[in-house]
Amino acid sequence: MDNTAQIDYWNGAAGQKWVKEADGLDAMLLPFAHAVLDAAQPGPGERVIDIGCGAGALTLLVAENGAEPIGVDVSSPLIDLARRRAAATGSNATFQVGDASAWTPPEKLDLAISRFGVMFFADPVQAFSGMRAGMKPGGRLAFACWRPLLENEWALAPMVAAMALLKAPPAPPPPGSPGPFSFGDADHVKRVLTESGWSNARLAAWDGKIEMPGLNEDETAEFMLDIGPLSRAIAEQELDRSAVKSAIAKRVRELSDEKGRTRLKAAVWIVEASA
Ligand SMILES: C[S@@+](CC[C@H](N)C(=O)[O-])C[C@H]1O[C@@H](n2cnc3c(N)ncnc32)[C@H](O)[C@@H]1O
């Protein structure tokens, strides 16, 4: 199936925003890099793919553990940043622009990992079948994906704060269509993995709070305008960005602590399976 829409999306404004917010995103998402690494246990010399690696934070951590990771991502601006980061730190991690659902490793892999990079395939069963074919027998899979939007306050709160300004409530995406919350349903994830030939698929719930980027309400509101489902609604509905920002900043002020930091609930699956 065709991933063109997502490839265009991640090479356009979304990719640029992820580059701009990369350091803040990595701090916010660090708990999930650790959760994936705890599940995956990459060993020295192991060949690893980081699926939808973005700016490469997880890939670089895997390389620090002595493994040999390659990050694959459709987004050229994010892969450029990942390569710059690897060069700056002398990392042996490598990066390639590519659609992970159609990518074949030069040698079979020990491990496939991802932090929020596996929910964007038009045909997830085809994608996970292809990725399994690139694994050694018994190879491991470990990834993080969001549970449903309604359980993820970090994404829901800015959407609710801006609701009165939206021309229409954002329509829920059609079932099964790619997007950040498309792997929210545990049975769906297990079905995708089983139908694509992975065995022993298991999901563990991660629940906690994550710290939003930004040292004050203005910076945090700016981040919330750029990242997450609200940013899509703003672009699609051509909304007045400054009005939306004011509404979000007001809500951030209510949610933040005395130091101006905002910690919001996140709900994630840590998924494991074997090739
Ligand atoms: C939510 S971001 C996560 C980025 C990164 N894993 C992180 O944790 O910072 C999703 C990433 O998946 C990538 N992506 C989407 N579809 C893809 C595909 N078919 N193949 C490879 N990467 C893809 C996007 O370009 C984007 O970088």
The ligand as a MOL file (V3000), in Angstrom:
LIG
                    3D

  0  0  0     0  0            999 V3000
M  V30 BEGIN CTAB
M  V30 COUNTS 27 29 0 0 0
M  V30 BEGIN ATOM
M  V30 1 C 6.1290 10.6440 16.0250 0
M  V30 2 S 7.5810 10.6980 15.0590 0 CHG=1
M  V30 3 C 8.7280 9.8220 16.1140 0
M  V30 4 C 10.1710 10.0970 15.7440 0
M  V30 5 C 11.1990 9.3930 16.6140 0
M  V30 6 N 11.0350 7.9560 16.6290 0
M  V30 7 C 11.2090 9.9490 18.0040 0
M  V30 8 O 10.8610 9.2340 18.9470 0
M  V30 9 O 11.5990 11.1120 18.1620 0 CHG=-1
M  V30 10 C 7.1860 9.5090 13.7970 0
M  V30 11 C 8.2780 9.2870 12.7980 0
M  V30 12 O 7.8920 8.2160 11.9240 0
M  V30 13 C 8.3620 8.5290 10.6370 0
M  V30 14 N 7.6370 7.7180 9.6490 0
M  V30 15 C 6.3330 7.8040 9.2690 0
M  V30 16 N 6.0410 6.8770 8.3330 0
M  V30 17 C 7.1840 6.1740 8.1060 0
M  V30 18 C 7.5360 5.0870 7.2540 0
M  V30 19 N 6.6390 4.5090 6.4220 0
M  V30 20 N 8.8170 4.6330 7.2840 0
M  V30 21 C 9.7430 5.2050 8.0850 0
M  V30 22 N 9.4730 6.2490 8.9090 0
M  V30 23 C 8.2100 6.7160 8.9370 0
M  V30 24 C 8.1500 10.0270 10.5290 0
M  V30 25 O 8.9030 10.6180 9.5010 0
M  V30 26 C 8.5600 10.4970 11.9200 0
M  V30 27 O 9.9150 10.8330 11.9850 0
M  V30 END ATOM
M  V30 BEGIN BOND
M  V30 1 1 1 2
M  V30 2 1 2 3
M  V30 3 1 2 10
M  V30 4 1 3 4
M  V30 5 1 4 5
M  V30 6 1 5 6
M  V30 7 1 5 7
M  V30 8 2 7 8
M  V30 9 1 7 9
M  V30 10 1 10 11
M  V30 11 1 11 12
M  V30 12 1 11 26
M  V30 13 1 12 13
M  V30 14 1 13 14
M  V30 15 1 13 24
M  V30 16 1 14 15
M  V30 17 1 14 23
M  V30 18 2 15 16
M  V30 19 1 16 17
M  V30 20 1 17 18
M  V30 21 2 17 23
M  V30 22 1 18 19
M  V30 23 2 18 20
M  V30 24 1 20 21
M  V30 25 2 21 22
M  V30 26 1 22 23
M  V30 27 1 24 25
M  V30 28 1 24 26
M  V30 29 1 26 27
M  V30 END BOND
M  V30 END CTAB
M  END
